[in-house]
Amino acid sequence: MWMPWRTRALDRLTRSGVTAEEMSPERLSRMRASVPMRPPFTWVVGSPDPTVTSESTRIAARDGFDLKVRVHRPRASEPLPLLLHFHGGGFVIGNVGVYDPYLTTIAAAARVVVVTVAYRMAPEYRAPLAVHDCRDATAWALEHLEEIGAHADAVGVTGDSAGGNLAAGMAQHLRDAGVTGLRHQALVYPAPDLSEREREDLQELDRRYPVLTPDMMRSFRSLYLGDDADDRDPVLSPAHGDLTGLPPTLVQSAEHDPLRPDGIAYVEALRSAGVEVRHTTYRGAPHGFINFPGLAPAARPALEELVGELVHHLHEEPA
């Protein structure tokens, strides 16, 4: 059961009381900062798996920008499947280091090499630069498989929230690039459709969502897209792209999340396109819950489900 005190605790941890558009550069910088992997933070986010090696490196993006890429690899004597991860934060906040507990747990339990990237964020860098950075990091990973101890016969993509948008777009990109090893995408409370439209489900009077509110969603969208971006461009809104031929997909939703309808709509669109989809809604859970196992009871079963899907699709031979 989701207890009110947990909601209040998550609100204090994740919400600032203002929208992203109202934040000063200094405040945004603090929201993007990593946290020390020691109590009390580890009581909430968990601890990195000590059996996994985590290393950061710098790569050159297409415009020469210095991108940080972080690689998590479990102990193994043979090359492992590759999992490309893209972090959430509304394209505005977030930090790859905060994901160390989550991603090292996945790396160890699913026996995969996880590569994640610190893509550039809005409002300093607007769309589609985040997409370009994710593509460049993906290209780097595929070009350095031997170095990171992975292989391209089984590749998965995953991301949460805004990262779910980027992961969904990357799956389409890899399919179009002819990467035959693409076997799975795992989208955690994703935002696959950034197009501006009327959303009656978000107009309910006095409806309050913990952690992420509709106003925050609109603020993130505005900062990321700016005034000139085509919000129906599949590069920015994968829900408007060609969904045929995509790999089996896991979509995990939170019940108390303004992004839940977007996830449901994407699931329906994928199924209409003939894609195999597993969709789970975690009752009572708010947006972001999977990163707070110390506060969110649904986090551990959601992680176990995700790991199970990765093992099934990345390690077992396709039928």
N, C-alpha and C positions, 0 to 999 in steps of 0.2 A: 504494500500500500504506500502511496505517495503521501507523506506527512507534511502539514503546513510549514513546520519548522525547516524542512529541507528546501521548500520553495523560497522561504525568506533568506536562507543561507545562500542559495544559488543566486538570488537577486543581488545580494550584497557583493558577491564575487564577480558577477558578470555584467551588471548594469550600472551605468554612471549617472542616471537621472537626466541625461540630455541625449539628444540624437547625435549621430556622428557628425552631421553638418555643423553642429554647435560646438564641437570640441576644438580646443586650441591645438596647434601643432605639438605643443609640449604634452598635452593630455593624450593625444593620439600616440605619441612616442611611448608613453607609459603603458598604454593599452597594448602595444606591440612588443613590449619587453618580455624576455623570458623570465622564468621564476626558478629559484634555487630548488634543486631536487632534495629537499629535506623537510621535516615537519615545520610548520603545519601544512605546507602545500601538498606534501605526499599523502597526508591523511585524506585529502580530497581527490587528487588526480591519480594517486597510486605511485609506485616506484618503478623505475626502469628495470627490466629483466637483466640480472647480472651476467647471464650466459650469452648475451647478445653484444656484439661489438658495434659501437656507434661511432662513426667518423664523419666529419664535415670536410668538404672540399669546395674549391671555387672553380667555376667554369665561366667561359665567356658566352654571353648571349649574342644574338645575331647583330646587335648594334654595339657590341664590345663591352656592354655592362657586365660587371663582376657579380655573378649569381652564386648564392650559397646553396649547395646541395648536401643533404645529409643521408648517409647510407647506414642501414641497420642490417647486420648479418648474423644469423645464429651459427653456432659451431657446426661445421659440416666439412667433410672431406671431398664432397662433389658439388658441382654447380647446382644451384637451386632455382626454382621458379622466381620470376621477377614481379614484384608488386609496386606499381607507381602510385604514390599517395599525394593528394593535394589538400592542403589544410583549409579550414573554414575561417570565418571572421568577416563576412559581408564584403569581401574584396578590399577591406579597409583596415582591419586589425587582424591579429593572429601572429603566432611565432612557431617555427618548426620545433624548437626545443621543448615547448610545452607538451608536444605530442610524444615525447620519448617514452613515457610509461605505456601509452596506448600502442604505439607502433612496435616497441620491442616485445611486448606481449604477443602481438600478432606475428611478428617474425619468428619467435620461438615456437609458438603453438602451431602455426600453419607451415612452418619450415619453408619460409620464403625470404628473399632479399628484398627489403623495402627501401625504395628511393623516394625522398620527399624534397621539395624545393621551396626556398624562400622567395617566391615570386614577388615582383614589385606591386605595390598597393596604391589605391586611390586615397586621397585626391591628388597626390603628387604625380601619380602615373595612372592614367585612365585607360579604359578599354580601348583596344583589345590587348594591351601590353601584358597583362597577367596571362592571357592565353598563349601569347608568343613565348613568354618565359617558360611556361609549362611544357610547351612543345620542344623548346631548346633543351630543357632538362631531360625530357624523355628521349630525345635523339642522343644526348650524351650517354644516358644509361645503356641504350641499345648498342652504342659504339664501344662501350667499355665493359662489356659483359664479363670478359675474362678477369679484368681487374677487380670487379666487385663480387665475383664468384657466383654469377647468375647465368642463366641460359634463356634463349628466346623461344624455346619450344612451348613454354607456358607463361603467358603474360597476363596480369590482371591490372585493373585500374580501380582506385577507390578514393573517396573524398567525402567530407561532411559539409553540409550547408552550402556555402559558396564553393567549397572544394568539391561538392557533389556536382555542381554545375560544370566545373573544370574537368572533372573525371568523365562525366557524360560526353562532353565535347571531345575529350582525348580519345575515348573509345571510338567515336565516329571518325576522328582523324586517323587513328591507327588502322581501322578497317579500310578507309579510302587509300591509305598508303600501302595496303597489301601485306600487313603484318599478320601472317597466317597463325602465329602462335597466340594471338589474342583470344583468351578463353573465358574471361569473366569481368564483370564490372559490379562493384559493391558501392551503392549510393546511400549515404546515411543522411536522413532528413534533407534531401537535396533541394536546390533552387534552380531547376532546369529551364524555367521560363521567366525571363526578365522583362517581357513586354508589358507595357503599361495598359491595363485593362480594368474594367470594373470588377471588383471582387465582393459580391454580396456577403460572402461568409466573413469578410473582415470588417463589415460595416455595422455589425451588431452593437447596439448601444451598451456601454458599460462592460463590454467583454474584455477581460484582462488576461493576457498571456504572460506567464513567468518567463524570464530570461530574454526572450525576443518578442517585441511588440510589432504590430503593423506599421507604426510610425518609424520604428527603427529600420524595418525592412525598406520602406520608401526612402529613407535617408541614405542607407547603404547603396541602393540602386542609383539614386541621383548622383552621388559622389563618384561611383564607378563608371557610369555611362556618360555623364556630362550632358551637353545639349545636342551633340551632333551624331551620336552613335545610333545605328539602326537596331532598335531593341528586338526586332524579329529576325535578325541575322543569326543563322544557326551557330556561328562561331561564338556568339554571346548568349544565345538562347537555344541550347541543343534540342529543346522540345520542338522546335520548328524545323529541325533537320530531317534527313532521311534516316529512318530508324530500322530499315530492313537490313538483315545480315549482321546485326549486332550480337555479341556473345550473350550467353545466359547472364541474367541480372538479378541481383539482390537489392531491394529497396526497403530500407528501414525507416519508419515514420514514428514520430512522437505524437501522442494524443493531444496534448495541450501545446500546439505549435502552429503558428500561422502559416507555416510552409507545408503542413500536412496535405491540404488540397492540391498543391502543386505536385507533390510526390504521387498522390493517387492518380492525378490526370496523366502523369508520365507513365505510370504503370499501365494504365488503360491503353495509351498510345503505343507502348512497346508491344503489348499483347496483340493489338490490332495489326501490328507490323509483323507478327509471327515470331516474336522474340520470347524465349522462355523466361518467365519472371517469377521470383518468389518475393512476396510482399508481406511485411509484418508491421503492425502498428502496436507500439508498446503502451499499454493502458496506463494512464495517470502520469506519464512521463512528459517533461517539458523539452523544448529545443535544447540541444547541447548535452543531453544527459549522458551520452556514452563516454564523455571525457571526465565525468565526475563520479567514478565508482564509489567514492567514499560517502557520497550524498544520495546518489540515484540508484535505488535497488534494481532498476531495469538495465543498468549498464552492463553488468556481468552476463546475464543471459543474451543480451544483444551482441556482445563481443563473442560469446561462444557460438552464436548462430553465424556470425560473419566468418569466424575461423573455420567452422564446419563447411561452409560454402566454398571457401578458398581451397581447403584440402580436397574437397570433392572435385572441383573443376580444374585445379592447377596440378594436382598430383595423379589423379586417376585418368587413364586413357579415355578420350572421348569415344562415345559409342559410334 
